[in-house]
């Protein structure tokens, strides 16, 4: 399965309203679209709502 890197430029912290952060990381996924969905799902499960771009690139 290909590896992808991601950068999420703006994330709203749903547990601390008004806080904005960003995140980067890597993951394995079957396609760039699957990687983006997995990143969104993971961020939301941790209390972050993507409000900016999520950039996915193959590593």
N, CA, C and O atoms as a GROMACS GRO file, in nm:
protein
  236
    1UNK      N    1   0.085  -0.117   0.000
    1UNK     CA    2   0.000   0.000   0.000
    1UNK      C    3   0.090   0.124   0.000
    1UNK      O    4   0.188   0.130   0.076
    2UNK      N    5   0.060   0.222  -0.083
    2UNK     CA    6   0.144   0.343  -0.090
    2UNK      C    7   0.142   0.423   0.040
    2UNK      O    8   0.044   0.420   0.116
    3UNK      N    9   0.252   0.495   0.064
    3UNK     CA   10   0.259   0.583   0.180
    3UNK      C   11   0.236   0.726   0.134
    3UNK      O   12   0.277   0.766   0.025
    4UNK      N   13   0.168   0.802   0.218
    4UNK     CA   14   0.136   0.941   0.190
    4UNK      C   15   0.174   1.028   0.307
    4UNK      O   16   0.171   0.986   0.423
    5UNK      N   17   0.210   1.151   0.275
    5UNK     CA   18   0.232   1.254   0.376
    5UNK      C   19   0.116   1.350   0.370
    5UNK      O   20   0.059   1.373   0.263
    6UNK      N   21   0.081   1.408   0.484
    6UNK     CA   22  -0.027   1.506   0.483
    6UNK      C   23   0.011   1.629   0.564
    6UNK      O   24   0.089   1.621   0.659
    7UNK      N   25  -0.046   1.741   0.525
    7UNK     CA   26  -0.038   1.865   0.600
    7UNK      C   27  -0.179   1.920   0.609
    7UNK      O   28  -0.243   1.944   0.507
    8UNK      N   29  -0.227   1.940   0.729
    8UNK     CA   30  -0.357   2.002   0.753
    8UNK      C   31  -0.327   2.143   0.805
    8UNK      O   32  -0.279   2.160   0.917
    9UNK      N   33  -0.356   2.244   0.722
    9UNK     CA   34  -0.311   2.380   0.750
    9UNK      C   35  -0.388   2.448   0.862
    9UNK      O   36  -0.328   2.519   0.943
   10UNK      N   37  -0.518   2.428   0.869
   10UNK     CA   38  -0.597   2.494   0.972
   10UNK      C   39  -0.696   2.395   1.033
   10UNK      O   40  -0.780   2.338   0.964
   11UNK      N   41  -0.683   2.377   1.163
   11UNK     CA   42  -0.772   2.287   1.236
   11UNK      C   43  -0.831   2.363   1.354
   11UNK      O   44  -0.759   2.420   1.435
   12UNK      N   45  -0.962   2.362   1.362
   12UNK     CA   46  -1.028   2.424   1.477
   12UNK      C   47  -1.038   2.321   1.588
   12UNK      O   48  -1.085   2.209   1.566
   13UNK      N   49  -0.994   2.359   1.707
   13UNK     CA   50  -1.002   2.272   1.824
   13UNK      C   51  -1.144   2.280   1.879
   13UNK      O   52  -1.183   2.384   1.933
   14UNK      N   53  -1.221   2.173   1.866
   14UNK     CA   54  -1.361   2.175   1.910
   14UNK      C   55  -1.374   2.170   2.062
   14UNK      O   56  -1.480   2.200   2.116
   15UNK      N   57  -1.267   2.132   2.131
   15UNK     CA   58  -1.270   2.126   2.276
   15UNK      C   59  -1.230   2.260   2.340
   15UNK      O   60  -1.264   2.287   2.455
   16UNK      N   61  -1.158   2.342   2.263
   16UNK     CA   62  -1.117   2.475   2.309
   16UNK      C   63  -1.153   2.575   2.200
   16UNK      O   64  -1.068   2.609   2.118
   17UNK      N   65  -1.277   2.621   2.198
   17UNK     CA   66  -1.320   2.713   2.092
   17UNK      C   67  -1.227   2.834   2.079
   17UNK      O   68  -1.182   2.891   2.177
   18UNK      N   69  -1.200   2.868   1.954
   18UNK     CA   70  -1.112   2.981   1.925
   18UNK      C   71  -0.968   2.940   1.900
   18UNK      O   72  -0.890   3.020   1.847
   19UNK      N   73  -0.930   2.819   1.936
   19UNK     CA   74  -0.795   2.770   1.914
   19UNK      C   75  -0.784   2.712   1.772
   19UNK      O   76  -0.868   2.633   1.730
   20UNK      N   77  -0.679   2.751   1.701
   20UNK     CA   78  -0.652   2.700   1.566
   20UNK      C   79  -0.512   2.639   1.568
   20UNK      O   80  -0.419   2.697   1.623
   21UNK      N   81  -0.498   2.523   1.508
   21UNK     CA   82  -0.368   2.457   1.503
   21UNK      C   83  -0.349   2.395   1.365
   21UNK      O   84  -0.434   2.410   1.278
   22UNK      N   85  -0.238   2.327   1.345
   22UNK     CA   86  -0.211   2.256   1.220
   22UNK      C   87  -0.152   2.120   1.255
   22UNK      O   88  -0.115   2.095   1.370
   23UNK      N   89  -0.143   2.032   1.156
   23UNK     CA   90  -0.089   1.898   1.181
   23UNK      C   91  -0.021   1.846   1.055
   23UNK      O   92  -0.059   1.881   0.943
   24UNK      N   93   0.079   1.764   1.075
   24UNK     CA   94   0.146   1.695   0.965
   24UNK      C   95   0.166   1.550   1.006
   24UNK      O   96   0.166   1.518   1.125
   25UNK      N   97   0.183   1.463   0.909
   25UNK     CA   98   0.208   1.324   0.941
   25UNK      C   99   0.216   1.238   0.817
   25UNK      O  100   0.215   1.288   0.705
   26UNK      N  101   0.225   1.108   0.838
   26UNK     CA  102   0.231   1.011   0.728
   26UNK      C  103   0.133   0.898   0.757
   26UNK      O  104   0.098   0.873   0.872
   27UNK      N  105   0.091   0.832   0.652
   27UNK     CA  106   0.002   0.717   0.665
   27UNK      C  107   0.008   0.635   0.537
   27UNK      O  108   0.055   0.682   0.434
   28UNK      N  109  -0.039   0.512   0.545
   28UNK     CA  110  -0.053   0.425   0.429
   28UNK      C  111  -0.199   0.420   0.391
   28UNK      O  112  -0.287   0.411   0.477
   29UNK      N  113  -0.226   0.427   0.261
   29UNK     CA  114  -0.364   0.422   0.212
   29UNK      C  115  -0.363   0.373   0.068
   29UNK      O  116  -0.259   0.373   0.002
   30UNK      N  117  -0.480   0.330   0.022
   30UNK     CA  118  -0.490   0.274  -0.113
   30UNK      C  119  -0.488   0.381  -0.222
   30UNK      O  120  -0.455   0.352  -0.337
   31UNK      N  121  -0.522   0.506  -0.187
   31UNK     CA  122  -0.525   0.616  -0.285
   31UNK      C  123  -0.516   0.748  -0.210
   31UNK      O  124  -0.536   0.752  -0.089
   32UNK      N  125  -0.486   0.858  -0.283
   32UNK     CA  126  -0.484   0.989  -0.217
   32UNK      C  127  -0.620   1.026  -0.156
   32UNK      O  128  -0.626   1.088  -0.050
   33UNK      N  129  -0.728   0.987  -0.223
   33UNK     CA  130  -0.862   1.017  -0.171
   33UNK      C  131  -0.887   0.941  -0.040
   33UNK      O  132  -0.943   0.996   0.054
   34UNK      N  133  -0.846   0.815  -0.036
   34UNK     CA  134  -0.862   0.736   0.086
   34UNK      C  135  -0.775   0.793   0.198
   34UNK      O  136  -0.817   0.794   0.314
   35UNK      N  137  -0.657   0.841   0.164
   35UNK     CA  138  -0.569   0.903   0.264
   35UNK      C  139  -0.634   1.028   0.322
   35UNK      O  140  -0.631   1.048   0.443
   36UNK      N  141  -0.692   1.111   0.237
   36UNK     CA  142  -0.755   1.234   0.285
   36UNK      C  143  -0.874   1.203   0.377
   36UNK      O  144  -0.891   1.267   0.481
   37UNK      N  145  -0.954   1.106   0.339
   37UNK     CA  146  -1.068   1.068   0.423
   37UNK      C  147  -1.021   1.014   0.558
   37UNK      O  148  -1.081   1.044   0.661
   38UNK      N  149  -0.914   0.935   0.556
   38UNK     CA  150  -0.860   0.880   0.681
   38UNK      C  151  -0.805   0.990   0.771
   38UNK      O  152  -0.824   0.986   0.893
   39UNK      N  153  -0.738   1.089   0.712
   39UNK     CA  154  -0.685   1.200   0.790
   39UNK      C  155  -0.801   1.279   0.852
   39UNK      O  156  -0.797   1.311   0.970
   40UNK      N  157  -0.903   1.311   0.772
   40UNK     CA  158  -1.018   1.385   0.823
   40UNK      C  159  -1.085   1.309   0.939
   40UNK      O  160  -1.117   1.368   1.042
   41UNK      N  161  -1.104   1.180   0.921
   41UNK     CA  162  -1.169   1.098   1.024
   41UNK      C  163  -1.084   1.096   1.152
   41UNK      O  164  -1.137   1.108   1.262
   42UNK      N  165  -0.954   1.081   1.136
   42UNK     CA  166  -0.865   1.076   1.250
   42UNK      C  167  -0.863   1.210   1.326
   42UNK      O  168  -0.868   1.212   1.448
   43UNK      N  169  -0.856   1.319   1.252
   43UNK     CA  170  -0.854   1.451   1.316
   43UNK      C  171  -0.983   1.476   1.392
   43UNK      O  172  -0.981   1.524   1.506
   44UNK      N  173  -1.095   1.445   1.329
   44UNK     CA  174  -1.224   1.466   1.396
   44UNK      C  175  -1.236   1.381   1.522
   44UNK      O  176  -1.292   1.426   1.622
   45UNK      N  177  -1.184   1.259   1.518
   45UNK     CA  178  -1.193   1.172   1.636
   45UNK      C  179  -1.109   1.226   1.751
   45UNK      O  180  -1.131   1.189   1.867
   46UNK      N  181  -1.014   1.314   1.721
   46UNK     CA  182  -0.929   1.374   1.823
   46UNK      C  183  -0.977   1.514   1.863
   46UNK      O  184  -0.911   1.583   1.941
   47UNK      N  185  -1.093   1.555   1.810
   47UNK     CA  186  -1.150   1.683   1.850
   47UNK      C  187  -1.111   1.801   1.765
   47UNK      O  188  -1.122   1.916   1.809
   48UNK      N  189  -1.065   1.775   1.642
   48UNK     CA  190  -1.026   1.883   1.551
   48UNK      C  191  -1.114   1.881   1.428
   48UNK      O  192  -1.144   1.775   1.372
   49UNK      N  193  -1.155   1.999   1.385
   49UNK     CA  194  -1.236   2.012   1.264
   49UNK      C  195  -1.153   2.082   1.158
   49UNK      O  196  -1.113   2.197   1.177
   50UNK      N  197  -1.125   2.014   1.045
   50UNK     CA  198  -1.049   2.079   0.938
   50UNK      C  199  -1.127   2.198   0.881
   50UNK      O  200  -1.240   2.182   0.836
   51UNK      N  201  -1.066   2.317   0.882
   51UNK     CA  202  -1.130   2.435   0.824
   51UNK      C  203  -1.046   2.493   0.711
   51UNK      O  204  -1.088   2.588   0.645
   52UNK      N  205  -0.929   2.437   0.690
   52UNK     CA  206  -0.841   2.479   0.580
   52UNK      C  207  -0.812   2.360   0.491
   52UNK      O  208  -0.879   2.258   0.496
   53UNK      N  209  -0.710   2.377   0.409
   53UNK     CA  210  -0.672   2.272   0.315
   53UNK      C  211  -0.601   2.156   0.385
   53UNK      O  212  -0.526   2.176   0.481
   54UNK      N  213  -0.626   2.037   0.334
   54UNK     CA  214  -0.547   1.920   0.371
   54UNK      C  215  -0.474   1.878   0.244
   54UNK      O  216  -0.537   1.841   0.144
   55UNK      N  217  -0.342   1.885   0.248
   55UNK     CA  218  -0.260   1.850   0.132
   55UNK      C  219  -0.205   1.709   0.150
   55UNK      O  220  -0.144   1.677   0.252
   56UNK      N  221  -0.227   1.626   0.050
   56UNK     CA  222  -0.181   1.487   0.051
   56UNK      C  223  -0.079   1.470  -0.062
   56UNK      O  224  -0.107   1.505  -0.176
   57UNK      N  225   0.040   1.416  -0.028
   57UNK     CA  226   0.140   1.388  -0.130
   57UNK      C  227   0.192   1.246  -0.108
   57UNK      O  228   0.204   1.201   0.006
   58UNK      N  229   0.224   1.178  -0.217
   58UNK     CA  230   0.276   1.042  -0.205
   58UNK      C  231   0.423   1.049  -0.161
   58UNK      O  232   0.502   1.124  -0.217
   59UNK      N  233   0.457   0.969  -0.061
   59UNK     CA  234   0.594   0.970  -0.007
   59UNK      C  235   0.685   0.880  -0.088
   59UNK      O  236   0.804   0.868  -0.058
   0.00000   0.00000   0.00000
